[in-house]
Amino acid sequence: MTERNLHFVIPTYRLRDVGETVEAYDDNFRRSGQTAPITVFDDSSLANHEKYYAGLERTRTHNDLFYVGPAEKEQFVSYICKRLRDRKLDVLVRNLFRPSYGGNRNFTLMYTLGDLMISADDDMRPYALIEDSPESLADDEISRGKLIPRGANGHTRKSYDILESFRDILGKTVAEAPPNYERGELLVDTAMDLETNTSLGLARENSLFLREGKVSRNAIVKMAQTFRTGTNDIDAADYIEMFLEDHDRHDAESLNDTYVLVNFRPCVTTVNWRMDCGVAGYDNSTGLPPFFPTRLRFEDYIYRLWVQQPSVAAAHVDSAQTHIKNNYMRDPLASELFNEAICTLLKNKIRASLRKVDEVGISFDYEGAVTLADSQEILHGAQSLHSRLLDAQAHARSDERREALALFAASLARTFYEFEPDFFQQNVSRIVDDEIGLIRSSLEIWPTLLEIVYFRKNCHSLPMRHVRNQQPGARKPTEAGDKARAA
C-alpha cells in the first residue's frame, strides 16, 4: 500500500505572530528526524497580509513552507463558483469559506483532500508541561492533570515526536493500532460535560476516564488528537471563575494558572466528545465533512457527531502539546462567554434533532427557532454572574481590583444587551437563525465541492504560494517541485 502524503497546516488570523509557531514546529520535526510540508492558511485581511507577510519570509525552516492567504483563497473560491455555473450559489460558497474559524479550516480540508492532515492552531507549541514526579494512572484512567500557579516549579517541558505519533494511528484500522493503545467507547472528563463542552465548575484537578465499550477492529481512525497542557480545554466561565477567586487579580483577560499533565496514555474510541481541533489530525484520503462555517467557536462539533459511525474511530495519540493562549486579536472574555452560551444552545438543538450521518456530512431537523425558555436560560446565567461581580466589587480589597470588577461587569452587561429580555431574545434568535441556515446549506453543497476539487487536484495544483524563506541546509525546490507538492 502506498503511504499517503502527510501535511502539517496552521490555520491563523494572526499573521503577525504565526512565524514563531512555524519555526517551533519545524524545529520539532527536524529534531525528530521527520519532514512534512508546512502550510499556513491565513484569514488575515489584505491590509494585514501586506503588513506582516514579510515576517513570514524571514522565518528559517528546514521543511518547505507554503502559504494560502487572501489572494490564493480568492482564486480558489472564484474557480469553484465558475465550475458551479450558477451565480445564485456564489454567496453560499463564499459563506462556506468566509473568514471564520470554520471557514479557514474548510480550506485546509480542500487543500489536503486525498492525504493525511495534522493541524495546529497558531498559539500551540510542540512541547508539553509534564509534572516532574508522574503518578500511576488508574486502570480506566487515560490522563490526569492539574492547574498550578504560573511560575510554580515541579514540572518540565517535554517534547514529543508529533508527526510520528499521528503516523502511528491516523488512517489505520483499530486492529493496526499499537499495542499500548487502550480501547473503549468514549472518554469522560471529571471537570467537563464533553457532549456540550461546558464546564461542570472550576476544578483544580481533572481526569479523563475510558468507558468500556466495543470498538470494531475494522473501524478506521479518521481523526486523532494529542493531549494538551498550558491552557486546558476549559470554557470562558472557568476563566471568569479564576478571576473571581483570585482577590489580587486586576485583569480578567490574563491567565495566572498553568495546566500541567501528571500522566497520560493513548487510546482509541468509537465516540469522541472531546474533539480538540487545535491539536488534531485527520484522515482526509476520501474526503471529510465540512467544519461548521461559523464565527462562533463550535466549528468542530460536527466531527463529534460524525465520528459516531461504527466504521469510524477516534484516537488520543501518545504525545502532548502546549497552548499559550495568545490574546492578540482575541474577543473579550465577556464576548467569549456570550458565544459559548449560543454554541451550547446550538449543540443541544443539533444533537437532539440529528437524523442521519453519512460519508461526508450529517443531517438534522433543527431549523433555528429559539424559544423564550431558551433565551431566558442563557440570560439568567449571565445575570447571576453579573450579580456575583457586583458583590465582589463591593468587597474588593483595593481600588485597582474594584475598578477591574466594575469594568468587567459593565462589559458583561453590554455584551448581553443590558439584560433586556425582549431585545436579547430578538438578537439571539437572529444569530441562531443565520448560523443554522448557513450550516444546513453548506452541508448540502459540500459533496459537490469535494468532487470539483478532487478532479481539479488530479490535473492541477490549487492556488498556493511557496514562501521564499531561509532553509538552512536544504535545497530550494524547483517550480515543478512546488507544483507537485501543492498538488
C-alpha positions as CSV (number, residue, x, y, z in Angstrom):
1,M,0.0,0.0,0.0
2,T,1.4,3.4,-1.0
3,E,2.0,5.7,2.0
4,R,-0.3,8.7,1.9
5,N,1.2,12.2,1.9
6,L,1.1,14.0,5.3
7,H,0.5,17.7,5.5
8,F,1.1,20.0,8.5
9,V,-1.2,23.0,8.5
10,I,-1.6,26.1,10.7
11,P,-4.9,28.0,10.3
12,T,-4.4,31.5,11.5
13,Y,-5.8,35.0,11.5
14,R,-2.8,36.4,13.4
15,L,-0.2,36.5,10.6
16,R,2.0,38.8,12.8
17,D,2.7,36.0,15.2
18,V,2.5,32.8,13.2
19,G,6.2,32.8,12.2
20,E,7.1,31.8,15.8
21,T,4.7,28.8,15.5
22,V,6.1,27.8,12.2
23,E,9.7,27.8,13.4
24,A,8.8,25.9,16.6
25,Y,7.1,23.0,14.8
26,D,9.8,22.9,12.1
27,D,12.4,22.5,14.8
28,N,10.4,19.7,16.4
29,F,10.2,17.9,13.1
30,R,13.9,18.3,12.4
31,R,14.9,17.1,15.9
32,S,12.7,14.1,15.5
33,G,14.1,13.2,12.1
34,Q,10.8,14.0,10.4
35,T,9.7,16.0,7.4
36,A,6.4,17.4,6.3
37,P,5.4,20.5,4.2
38,I,4.1,23.2,6.4
39,T,1.2,25.3,5.1
40,V,-0.1,28.5,6.7
41,F,-3.8,29.2,5.9
42,D,-4.2,32.9,6.6
43,D,-7.5,34.5,7.4
44,S,-6.0,38.0,7.6
45,S,-7.3,41.0,5.7
46,L,-5.4,42.1,2.6
47,A,-4.1,45.0,4.6
48,N,-2.7,42.8,7.4
49,H,-1.3,40.4,4.8
50,E,0.7,43.2,3.2
51,K,1.8,44.4,6.6
52,Y,3.0,41.1,8.1
53,Y,3.8,38.7,5.2
54,A,7.4,39.8,5.1
55,G,7.8,38.5,8.6
56,L,6.8,35.0,7.4
57,E,9.5,35.3,4.7
58,R,12.1,36.0,7.4
59,T,11.5,32.6,9.1
60,R,14.1,29.9,8.9
61,T,12.8,26.4,8.3
62,H,14.2,23.0,7.2
63,N,10.8,22.0,5.8
64,D,9.2,23.6,2.8
65,L,6.8,26.4,3.9
66,F,3.7,27.2,1.9
67,Y,1.1,30.0,2.2
68,V,-2.6,30.3,1.4
69,G,-3.7,33.8,2.0
70,P,-6.4,36.3,0.8
71,A,-5.2,36.3,-2.8
72,E,-4.9,32.5,-3.1
73,K,-8.3,32.0,-1.4
74,E,-10.0,34.3,-3.8
75,Q,-8.6,32.4,-6.7
76,F,-9.8,29.1,-5.2
77,V,-13.3,30.4,-4.5
78,S,-13.6,32.0,-7.9
79,Y,-12.7,28.8,-9.5
80,I,-15.3,26.9,-7.5
81,C,-18.0,29.4,-8.3
82,K,-17.1,29.3,-12.0
83,R,-17.4,25.5,-12.1
84,L,-20.8,25.5,-10.4
85,R,-22.2,27.7,-13.2
86,D,-24.9,29.1,-11.0
87,R,-24.5,32.7,-9.8
88,K,-27.1,32.1,-7.1
89,L,-24.7,29.7,-5.4
90,D,-21.8,32.2,-5.2
91,V,-22.9,33.7,-1.9
92,L,-23.3,30.2,-0.4
93,V,-19.8,29.1,-1.4
94,R,-18.3,32.3,-0.2
95,N,-20.0,31.9,3.1
96,L,-18.8,28.4,3.4
97,F,-15.2,29.7,3.1
98,R,-15.7,33.1,4.7
99,P,-13.1,34.4,7.2
100,S,-14.0,32.4,10.3
101,Y,-12.8,29.6,12.5
102,G,-14.7,27.1,10.4
103,G,-14.3,28.7,7.1
104,N,-10.5,28.8,7.3
105,R,-10.4,25.1,8.3
106,N,-12.6,24.2,5.3
107,F,-9.8,25.5,3.1
108,T,-7.4,23.1,4.9
109,L,-9.8,20.2,4.1
110,M,-9.9,21.1,0.4
111,Y,-6.1,21.6,0.0
112,T,-5.3,18.2,1.7
113,L,-8.0,16.2,0.0
114,G,-6.7,12.7,-0.7
115,D,-4.0,12.9,2.0
116,L,-3.4,12.9,5.8
117,M,-3.5,16.3,7.6
118,I,-2.2,17.4,11.0
119,S,-3.4,20.8,12.2
120,A,-2.1,23.1,15.0
121,D,-3.5,26.5,16.0
122,D,-1.2,29.4,15.9
123,D,-0.9,29.6,19.7
124,M,0.1,25.9,20.1
125,R,3.7,24.8,20.8
126,P,5.2,21.3,20.2
127,Y,6.1,20.5,23.8
128,A,4.1,19.6,26.9
129,L,4.3,20.6,30.6
130,I,4.7,17.4,32.5
131,E,4.9,17.0,36.3
132,D,8.4,16.0,37.5
133,S,7.0,13.2,39.6
134,P,4.4,11.4,37.5
135,E,1.8,9.3,39.3
136,S,0.4,6.0,38.1
137,L,-3.0,6.1,36.4
138,A,-6.0,4.0,37.5
139,D,-6.9,1.1,35.3
140,D,-9.5,3.0,33.3
141,E,-7.8,6.4,33.6
142,I,-6.4,7.9,30.4
143,S,-5.0,11.2,31.7
144,R,-4.7,13.3,34.8
145,G,-3.8,17.0,35.1
146,K,-4.0,20.0,37.3
147,L,-3.9,23.7,37.4
148,I,-0.9,25.3,39.2
149,P,0.1,29.0,39.7
150,R,2.0,30.4,36.8
151,G,5.7,30.3,37.5
152,A,5.4,27.5,40.0
153,N,8.1,24.7,39.9
154,G,7.6,21.0,39.8
155,H,7.1,20.4,36.1
156,T,9.3,20.2,33.0
157,R,8.9,20.9,29.3
158,K,8.9,17.7,27.4
159,S,9.0,17.3,23.6
160,Y,7.4,14.5,21.6
161,D,7.7,13.3,18.0
162,I,4.4,14.9,17.0
163,L,4.4,13.7,13.4
164,E,5.3,10.1,14.2
165,S,2.6,9.9,17.0
166,F,0.0,10.7,14.4
167,R,1.5,8.4,11.7
168,D,1.3,5.5,14.2
169,I,-2.5,5.6,14.1
170,L,-4.1,8.1,11.7
171,G,-5.9,6.4,8.8
172,K,-5.3,2.9,10.1
173,T,-7.8,0.4,11.4
174,V,-8.2,-0.2,15.1
175,A,-6.7,-3.7,14.6
176,E,-3.5,-1.9,13.4
177,A,-3.3,0.4,16.5
178,P,-0.1,0.0,18.5
179,P,-0.4,-2.4,21.5
180,N,-0.1,0.4,24.1
181,Y,-3.4,1.9,23.0
182,E,-6.3,1.4,25.3
183,R,-9.7,0.8,23.6
184,G,-13.2,1.8,24.7
185,E,-16.5,3.5,23.9
186,L,-15.7,7.1,24.9
187,L,-13.9,9.3,27.4
188,V,-15.5,11.0,30.4
189,D,-14.0,14.2,31.9
190,T,-14.4,14.7,35.7
191,A,-14.5,18.5,35.1
192,M,-16.5,19.0,32.0
193,D,-19.6,17.8,30.2
194,L,-17.9,16.7,27.0
195,E,-21.1,16.4,24.9
196,T,-21.6,20.2,25.0
197,N,-18.0,21.1,26.1
198,T,-19.3,23.0,29.1
199,S,-17.7,23.2,32.5
200,L,-19.0,21.4,35.5
201,G,-17.4,24.1,37.6
202,L,-13.8,25.2,38.1
203,A,-11.7,22.2,39.1
204,R,-8.1,22.4,40.0
205,E,-7.6,18.8,39.0
206,N,-9.3,16.6,36.4
207,S,-9.0,13.1,34.9
208,L,-10.2,11.5,31.7
209,F,-11.7,8.0,32.2
210,L,-12.3,5.5,29.5
211,R,-15.8,4.0,29.4
212,E,-15.8,0.3,28.4
213,G,-17.3,-0.5,25.1
214,K,-16.7,-2.5,21.9
215,V,-14.6,-0.9,19.2
216,S,-14.8,-2.6,15.8
217,R,-11.4,-3.9,14.7
218,N,-12.1,-2.7,11.2
219,A,-13.1,0.8,12.1
220,I,-10.7,3.4,10.6
221,V,-9.2,6.1,12.8
222,K,-10.3,9.1,10.8
223,M,-9.4,11.7,13.4
224,A,-6.9,11.9,16.2
225,Q,-5.5,14.4,18.7
226,T,-2.7,15.0,21.1
227,F,-3.2,15.8,24.8
228,R,-2.9,19.5,25.7
229,T,-1.2,21.5,28.5
230,G,-0.6,25.2,29.2
231,T,-4.3,26.2,28.9
232,N,-6.6,23.3,29.4
233,D,-9.7,22.8,27.2
234,I,-11.8,24.9,29.6
235,D,-14.5,27.5,28.8
236,A,-14.9,31.2,29.4
237,A,-16.9,30.6,32.6
238,D,-13.8,28.9,34.2
239,Y,-11.6,31.9,33.3
240,I,-14.1,34.2,34.9
241,E,-14.2,31.9,38.0
242,M,-10.4,32.1,38.3
243,F,-10.7,35.9,38.1
244,L,-13.3,36.0,40.9
245,E,-11.4,33.7,43.2
246,D,-8.1,35.5,42.9
247,H,-8.7,38.6,45.1
248,D,-5.4,40.2,44.0
249,R,-6.0,39.9,40.2
250,H,-6.7,43.1,38.3
251,D,-7.1,41.8,34.7
252,A,-9.9,39.4,33.8
253,E,-8.3,38.6,30.4
254,S,-4.9,37.4,31.8
255,L,-4.4,33.8,32.9
256,N,-2.4,33.3,36.1
257,D,-2.7,29.5,36.1
258,T,-1.0,26.8,34.0
259,Y,-2.3,23.3,33.3
260,V,0.2,20.5,33.6
261,L,-0.2,16.8,32.9
262,V,0.5,14.4,35.7
263,N,0.4,11.4,33.3
264,F,-1.4,10.2,30.2
265,R,-1.6,7.3,27.8
266,P,-3.0,6.8,24.3
267,C,-6.4,5.4,23.5
268,V,-8.8,4.7,20.6
269,T,-12.6,5.1,21.0
270,T,-15.8,4.7,18.9
271,V,-17.1,8.1,20.0
272,N,-15.1,11.3,20.7
273,W,-16.9,14.1,22.5
274,R,-13.6,15.7,23.4
275,M,-12.6,16.8,19.9
276,D,-9.9,19.5,20.1
277,C,-9.3,20.7,16.6
278,G,-6.4,22.9,17.7
279,V,-4.2,19.8,18.1
280,A,-5.9,17.3,15.7
281,G,-5.1,15.1,12.7
282,Y,-7.4,13.9,10.1
283,D,-7.5,11.1,7.5
284,N,-8.7,13.1,4.5
285,S,-8.0,10.4,2.0
286,T,-11.6,10.1,0.8
287,G,-13.0,13.5,2.0
288,L,-14.4,14.6,5.3
289,P,-17.4,16.7,6.5
290,P,-17.0,20.5,6.5
291,F,-16.3,22.3,9.6
292,F,-19.3,24.4,10.6
293,P,-18.5,27.8,8.8
294,T,-19.2,29.8,11.9
295,R,-17.7,32.8,13.6
296,L,-18.7,31.1,16.9
297,R,-16.4,28.5,18.5
298,F,-18.1,25.2,17.7
299,E,-16.8,24.6,14.2
300,D,-15.6,21.1,15.1
301,Y,-18.8,19.9,16.7
302,I,-19.9,18.3,13.5
303,Y,-17.0,15.8,14.0
304,R,-18.2,14.8,17.4
305,L,-21.5,13.7,15.8
306,W,-20.0,12.3,12.6
307,V,-17.4,10.1,14.3
308,Q,-20.2,8.0,16.0
309,Q,-20.5,5.8,12.9
310,P,-19.5,2.2,13.7
311,S,-17.0,2.3,10.8
312,V,-15.1,5.3,12.2
313,A,-12.9,5.6,15.2
314,A,-11.0,8.4,17.0
315,A,-7.8,8.4,19.0
316,H,-5.8,10.3,21.5
317,V,-2.2,9.8,20.5
318,D,0.9,9.2,22.6
319,S,2.1,12.9,22.7
320,A,1.0,16.2,24.1
321,Q,1.4,19.9,23.1
322,T,1.0,23.2,24.9
323,H,-1.5,26.1,24.3
324,I,-0.1,29.5,25.2
325,K,-3.4,31.5,24.8
326,N,-2.5,34.4,22.6
327,N,-4.8,37.3,23.5
328,Y,-3.8,39.4,20.4
329,M,-6.9,39.9,18.2
330,R,-9.0,37.7,20.6
331,D,-12.5,38.6,21.5
332,P,-13.0,40.0,25.0
333,L,-13.9,37.4,27.7
334,A,-17.5,38.7,28.0
335,S,-17.9,38.1,24.3
336,E,-16.4,34.6,24.6
337,L,-18.9,33.8,27.3
338,F,-21.8,35.0,25.1
339,N,-20.6,33.0,22.1
340,E,-20.2,29.8,24.2
341,A,-23.7,30.2,25.5
342,I,-25.1,30.4,22.0
343,C,-22.8,27.5,21.0
344,T,-24.2,25.3,23.8
345,L,-27.7,26.1,22.6
346,L,-26.9,25.1,19.1
347,K,-25.1,22.0,20.0
348,N,-28.0,20.7,22.1
349,K,-30.5,21.6,19.3
350,I,-28.5,19.9,16.6
351,R,-27.7,16.8,18.6
352,A,-31.3,16.4,19.7
353,S,-32.5,16.6,16.1
354,L,-29.8,14.6,14.4
355,R,-31.3,12.4,11.7
356,K,-28.5,11.0,9.6
357,V,-24.8,10.6,9.4
358,D,-23.1,9.8,6.0
359,E,-19.7,9.7,4.4
360,V,-19.0,13.5,4.3
361,G,-21.8,15.1,6.4
362,I,-24.7,14.9,8.7
363,S,-28.4,15.8,8.5
364,F,-30.5,17.3,11.3
365,D,-34.1,18.7,11.6
366,Y,-33.5,21.8,13.7
367,E,-34.3,24.9,11.7
368,G,-33.2,27.7,14.0
369,A,-36.2,28.5,16.3
370,V,-35.2,29.9,19.7
371,T,-37.9,29.7,22.4
372,L,-38.4,32.2,25.2
373,A,-37.3,29.5,27.6
374,D,-34.0,29.1,25.6
375,S,-33.1,32.8,25.8
376,Q,-34.2,33.1,29.4
377,E,-32.0,30.3,30.5
378,I,-28.9,32.0,28.9
379,L,-29.9,35.4,30.3
380,H,-30.4,34.1,33.8
381,G,-26.9,32.6,33.9
382,A,-25.4,35.9,32.7
383,Q,-27.4,37.9,35.3
384,S,-26.3,35.6,38.1
385,L,-22.7,36.1,37.1
386,H,-23.2,39.9,36.9
387,S,-24.6,39.9,40.5
388,R,-21.5,38.0,41.7
389,L,-19.3,40.5,40.0
390,L,-21.0,43.4,41.7
391,D,-20.9,41.7,45.1
392,A,-17.2,41.0,44.6
393,Q,-16.7,44.7,43.7
394,A,-18.3,45.8,46.9
395,H,-15.9,43.6,48.9
396,A,-12.7,44.3,46.9
397,R,-9.6,44.9,48.9
398,S,-8.1,47.6,46.6
399,D,-9.2,50.3,44.2
400,E,-7.5,48.5,41.3
401,R,-9.4,45.3,42.0
402,R,-12.6,47.2,42.5
403,E,-12.2,49.1,39.1
404,A,-11.3,45.8,37.3
405,L,-14.5,44.1,38.6
406,A,-16.6,47.2,37.7
407,L,-15.2,47.3,34.1
408,F,-15.8,43.6,33.6
409,A,-19.4,43.8,35.0
410,A,-20.1,46.7,32.6
411,S,-18.6,44.7,29.7
412,L,-20.8,41.8,30.5
413,A,-23.9,43.9,30.7
414,R,-23.2,45.4,27.3
415,T,-22.5,42.1,25.7
416,F,-25.8,40.6,26.9
417,Y,-27.8,43.6,25.7
418,E,-28.1,45.2,29.2
419,F,-30.1,42.1,30.2
420,E,-33.2,43.5,28.4
421,P,-35.1,40.2,27.8
422,D,-37.0,41.1,24.7
423,F,-34.0,42.7,23.0
424,F,-31.9,39.8,24.0
425,Q,-34.3,37.2,22.7
426,Q,-34.6,39.0,19.4
427,N,-30.9,39.2,18.8
428,V,-30.2,35.6,19.9
429,S,-33.0,34.4,17.5
430,R,-31.4,36.4,14.6
431,I,-27.9,35.0,15.3
432,V,-29.1,31.4,15.6
433,D,-31.3,31.6,12.5
434,D,-28.4,32.9,10.5
435,E,-26.0,30.3,11.8
436,I,-28.3,27.3,11.3
437,G,-29.3,28.5,7.8
438,L,-25.7,28.7,6.7
439,I,-24.8,25.4,8.2
440,R,-27.6,23.5,6.6
441,S,-26.9,25.0,3.2
442,S,-23.2,24.3,3.5
443,L,-23.8,20.6,4.3
444,E,-26.0,20.3,1.2
445,I,-23.5,21.7,-1.3
446,W,-20.3,20.3,0.3
447,P,-20.2,16.9,-1.6
448,T,-20.4,18.7,-4.9
449,L,-17.5,20.9,-3.9
450,L,-15.4,17.9,-2.9
451,E,-16.0,16.4,-6.4
452,I,-14.9,19.6,-8.1
453,V,-11.7,19.8,-6.0
454,Y,-10.9,16.1,-6.3
455,F,-10.9,16.3,-10.1
456,R,-9.0,19.6,-10.1
457,K,-6.2,18.2,-7.9
458,N,-5.8,15.3,-10.3
459,C,-4.8,17.7,-13.0
460,H,-3.6,21.0,-11.5
461,S,-2.4,22.4,-8.2
462,L,-4.6,24.6,-6.1
463,P,-3.6,28.3,-5.6
464,M,-0.7,28.3,-3.2
465,R,2.4,30.3,-2.6
466,H,5.8,28.9,-1.8
467,V,7.3,31.1,0.9
468,R,10.8,32.1,-0.1
469,N,12.2,32.0,3.4
470,Q,15.6,30.7,4.5
471,Q,16.1,26.9,4.6
472,P,19.4,26.1,6.2
473,G,21.0,23.0,4.7
474,A,18.0,22.4,2.3
475,R,17.9,22.7,-1.4
476,K,15.4,25.2,-2.8
477,P,12.6,23.3,-4.6
478,T,12.2,23.9,-8.3
479,E,9.0,25.4,-9.7
480,A,8.0,21.9,-10.9
481,G,8.6,20.7,-7.3
482,D,6.4,23.4,-6.0
483,K,3.5,22.3,-8.2
484,A,4.0,18.7,-7.2
485,R,3.9,19.5,-3.5
486,A,0.9,21.8,-3.9
487,A,-1.0,19.1,-5.8
